[in-house]
Amino acid sequence: MNGARRPAACAFALLAVAILVSACTSPPPPPVKWPGRDDLIPPDAMKRTPAADPTPPILHVSGWAKPVPMPAPVSSAGAEDSAYMSPDGSTLFFFFTPDVRLPPEKQLAQGATGIYYSTKTGTGWSMPRRARLASTPTNALDGAETLHGSTLWFASVRNGNYREIDIYTCTFKDGKFSNVKNAGARLNKEIGVGELDFSPDGTELYFHSSAISGRGGMDIFVTRSANGTWTDPVPVDAVNTAQNDGYPFITQDGKELWFTRTINGTPAVLRSLRNGAAWGAPELVISQFAGEPNLDAAGNIYFTHHYYENGTMIEADIYVAYRN
């Protein structure tokens, strides 16, 4: 019996050696190709401009100039969305997809959809580059980014999530992204945070959710850091209504809460001023397909504007209203 088994054992050993030798001598796999931002914009896509926009954003307050699109190369015939400007105004993060007509699963399969960033130069803005937050361009669908200090917080659809869309973090330093990790069970599974922003000292996390009981639709909540964890969230009653209220942003001085509310069927930008520990009644700042606001330290407002034709979204751009 033992003698009969030796040939098989020897053959197995020789096969294992052959596999190891093959692995050592085979050429390395080709590098992963990451499509360029504009590679997959469809040929029939046409860049929309304010002159041909039937529903341009409307500014309702003084103190800012009329909103205008961010210039090329930030703006393209694809869709730029969910902008977040670094406080110093030097780096713009945004979500990009080349064709808004495609469902998310096809956007992911194309490999060009995700978070991009552009830096301010002496003459304008640099060509946007992809934030490579996964091993391949089709391993994750990332967006809804927020920068707090050197940590980029973002939403992601990928394997290993607690839910369909989880919040992740990574370190952003010297133009490089590292240490990508899930934000954890407390925020993702137990609280279920949506798009978010922080108070300047990082002790308050504001977010929107439609899963937590509120006043209706999507509401804004706040959770606070205490004893190494995040407290149970409470609604920000001063800004929540029966409409959809979400996409919160806190200014660098902690005195203003900017957010998006559905008004007359389209998203609009509002702000609430802090009076001590309480938030005041919000005022309408920009209406008509204007949402997801954030401000740099100079007070310039960055937001998303969607273009619609016959009730269908066909493109999106990042707009800015410069502070006077």
N, C-alpha and C positions, 0 to 999 in steps of 0.2 A: 504493500500500500504506500509506504513512504517513498519507495523507489518510483512508483508510478506517478507520484505527485510532483517529483522534482522537475520534469520537463515543463509542466504547466507553470510552476513557480518561476523557473528560469525564463520562460517566455514572457511572463508578466513583468519580471524585472527588466528584461531587455526592452520591452515596450515602454516602460516608464523612463528608462534611460534615453530612448529614442525621442520621446516627447520633450524631455528636458533639453536635449541637444538641439531639437528643432526650435524650441522656444528661445534658446540662446543665439541661434544662428539666423532666425527669421528676421526680416527687416521690421523696424518699429511701425506701428500703425500710422497712417497719414494724419497730420494735424487736423483738428476739428475746424471745419469752415464755418465762420460766423458771417452771415450775410451782412452787407452794408445797409445802412438805414434806407437808402433810396433804391436799392436793387430790385425790390418787389412791389414798388408803387405801380399800380396797373396803368397801362398805356392810355386808357380812357379817362384817367383822373385829371381834373383840371383845377389848378390853384384858384381858390376863391379869394376875392379881395373885398374890402369894405364898399367899394363903388358898386359892386354887383350883389350886395348882401341885402335881402329884403327885410331882415330882422336884425339890424345892428344893435350892439349893446347900448343901453341908455344910461348916462350918468345923471344921478339925481341930487348930488350935493356939490357945493363949491370946494375949492382947495386942491382939485386935481384937474389935469388936462383931459380932453376927450380921449377915451381908450383907443389904442391902435394895436395892430398885430405886432408881435415880435418880428424883427426883420429876418430875412434869409441870412445864414443857412438854418436858423432855428425853425422857421416856418417852411413848410413843404406842401406838396399836393397830397401827402398822406395826412394822418391825424395825430396832432400833438395835443396831449391832454394832461391833466393832473400835475400842474407845474409846482415846483417848490424852489424858490430862490434862496440861496444862502444869505444870512443876515448882512454880510458885507457887500452883497450884490455882485460877487465875482463868479459864481457858479450856479447855473440853472439846471435843475433836474426835471425830467418830465417823462411821461409814458408816451410811447409811440407805437402805432401800428400802421402798416402801409395801406390797408384797405379796410375801412370800417364796415363794409358790406359783408365781410366774412364772419361766420360765427367764431367764438373764442377758440374752439378746438382746431379750426383751420388756421387761425392766426398763429397759434402755437406751433403747428406743424410747419409753417413757412419758415420759422426761425428768426424773423426780423423784429418780432414784437417784444417789447420789454421796456426797461428803464434806460434812458439815455441822459447824457449830460453835456453841456456846452459851457465854455469858460469865456469870460470877457477879455477881449484883446484891445490893443491900442486903436483899432479901426472898427471894431464891432464885436462879433461873437464867432467862436471857433466852430468848425464843422462838428456836429454832435457825435459823440462816441457812445458805444454800448457799455453799460455797466454789466460786466460779466460776473453774475452772481450764482451761476450754476456751472456744472462741468461741460454742458453742451447747450446750444441755443434753444433746444426743444425739450429740455428737462424741467423747465419751470416757466410759468407765466407770471411775471413780476410787474408791480405798479404801485400807485398810491404811496409815494415816498414822502418822508419827513426827515429833515436833518436836525439833530439836536447835539450840539457840540461836534464831536468827530464821529458820532454814531448815526448811520442812516437806518431809519426804520422804514419797512416797506411791506406791502401785502404780497402774498405769493400762493399760487396753486402748484403744488409739487407733492411727490410721494413722501409719506411720513408725517403728513399734517394731522392735527387733531380734528380738523374740520375741513371743508372744501377750500376755504381761503384762510390762511393763517398769517399772523404778523411775524416777520423776521427782522433781525438786526444784522448789521455788519459795520466794520470800521472803514471810514473813508479818510484817507490821509495821503497827501502828496499825489493826488490823482489816482490812487490805487484803492481797490476794495479787498478786504480780507476779513477772516473770522466770521463768515456767514453762519448764522445759527437761528433756530426757532426761538421766539421770544418766551416760550414756556407755556405750561399748562394753565397757570393762573390767569394770564391775560387771554389766551386763545380758547381754552376749554371751559374754564369756570366763569370768567366774566364775559368773554366773547366780544372783544373790542373790534370796532370797525376802523375806518380811517381816523387818524389821530393827530394830536399835537400836544406839546408840553408847556407848562409854565416855565419861565426863564430858569428857575432853580431846579427844575426837573421833579418837583415833589407832587405836581398835579398833572394828571394825564386826562385830557379831554378827548372824547371819541363819540362817534355816532353808532347807533344800533337800532334795528327794527325788531330784534328778538327779545329785548327787555321791555316790560310793560311801561308804557309812557302815555303821552297824550294822543298818540295816533301816528301811523306811518313811521317815519324815521325820526328819532329824537337824539339830542345831545346829552351826554352823561359825563361825569367826572369821577375818577378814582384817585385816591391819594396814597402816596408811599408812606408806610408806617411799619416800624419793626421788621424791616426787610421784606415786606410783601405789599400788595396793593389792596386797599380797602374795598368793601362792597361798593359798587357805583351808585351814585345818586343823580337824579335828573337835574339839568340846569333849567329850572322852571321859568326863568325870566325870558328865555329865548325859544322854548319849545311850544309848538302849536299843534293843531290837528293836521297841518300840512307836513311835508317832509322837511325836517331841519337837520342839517348834517355838515360834514366836511369842516370841522372847526379849526381855527388858527388863532394862536395867542401871540400878540405882538411882543417884541423883545423887552419892553418895560412892564409887561404883565397887565396892562391897563385896558386892553381892548381885545374883545372876542369877536372875530370875524367868522362868518359861516354862510352856508347856502340854504335858501328856502325856496320851495316851489311857489311862485306867484303868477296867477293868471295862466297856469299850465306850463310855465317854463321856469328854469332855475334862475335865481337872482342872488346877489351878494348883499349881505347886511352886516352891521356891526353893532355890538353892545359895549358900552363903556362901564368900567368898574368903578363903583362908589364904595370904598372901603372893602368889605368882604362880599358885597352883593353886586350882581350884574344888573345894569339898567335896561329899560325897554329898548329894543333894537330899532335902528333906523335903516331905511332902504338906501343903499349906495349905488348899485348898478343893477339894472334889470335886463330882461330879455336875453335868454340863453347865455347867462353869465354865472359861473360857479367855481367852486374850489379855490377860494381866494387865499393868497398869502402876501405879506409885505416884506420888503427889505428894510434895513435900518433907516434909510432915507424916506420911508413912507410911500414908496411907489407900490401900486397894487398890481399883482399878477393874478390872472384868472384864466379859465378856459371858456372859449366861445365856440359854440357849435353852429355849423351851417346846415340848414334844412332845405329840402326841396320836396314839395308835395307830401309833407309830413314825414319824410325819411331823412335821417342824418346822413350827410354825404362827406363831411370833413370837419375837422376841429383844429383850432389854432390857439396858441398862447397869446393873450392880449395883455397890455400893460397900460395903466393910467398913471402918468407921471405926476408926482406931487409938485404943485406950483411953488 
